[in-house]
Amino acid sequence: MAHVLFVCLHNAGRSQMSRVLFERAARGRHHALSAGSIAAPSGRAQPQWVQGLDETGVDLRATRPPRPPRDSARQADSAVTTGAGR
């Protein structure tokens, strides 16, 4: 089983969406975490990501961006950054 870490700035959209879609495609064969690259995650997923995932049957409305375990990067086999290109 591979462990993948998806990282974006606030863990409020891109990384959560990537984690959900990755785990859906992996069908239990692999595990993923999402994380923010700053100390404090956002309070909730951004509305455009909630709406986009809702259209695929995934509900992020109740999801609150978690503060990942401190050693999550060390546990990951791969890390994927999901930047906004700024």
Residue pairs with C-beta under 8 A, 6 or more apart in sequence:
1 29
1 30
1 31
2 30
2 31
2 77
2 78
3 30
3 31
3 32
3 33
3 75
3 76
3 77
3 78
4 22
4 30
4 31
4 32
4 33
4 76
4 77
4 78
4 79
4 80
5 32
5 33
5 34
5 35
5 68
5 72
5 73
5 75
5 76
5 78
5 79
5 80
6 14
6 15
6 16
6 18
6 19
6 22
6 32
6 33
6 34
6 35
6 79
6 80
6 82
7 15
7 34
7 35
7 36
7 37
7 79
7 80
7 81
7 82
8 14
8 15
8 34
8 36
8 37
8 81
8 82
8 83
8 84
9 36
9 37
9 38
9 83
9 84
10 36
10 38
10 41
10 42
10 65
11 34
11 35
11 36
11 41
11 42
11 65
11 66
11 68
12 36
12 41
12 42
12 44
12 45
12 46
12 49
12 65
13 45
13 46
13 48
13 49
14 49
14 82
14 83
14 84
15 34
15 35
15 36
15 82
16 34
16 45
16 49
16 60
16 63
16 65
17 49
17 52
17 53
17 60
18 32
18 34
18 80
18 82
19 32
19 33
19 34
20 53
20 58
20 60
21 56
21 58
22 30
22 32
23 30
23 31
23 32
24 58
26 32
33 68
33 72
33 76
34 65
34 66
34 68
35 68
35 72
35 73
36 42
36 65
37 81
41 65
41 66
41 67
42 65
43 64
43 65
44 63
44 64
44 65
45 60
45 61
45 63
45 65
49 60
50 60
50 61
53 59
53 60
54 60
54 61
69 75
73 79
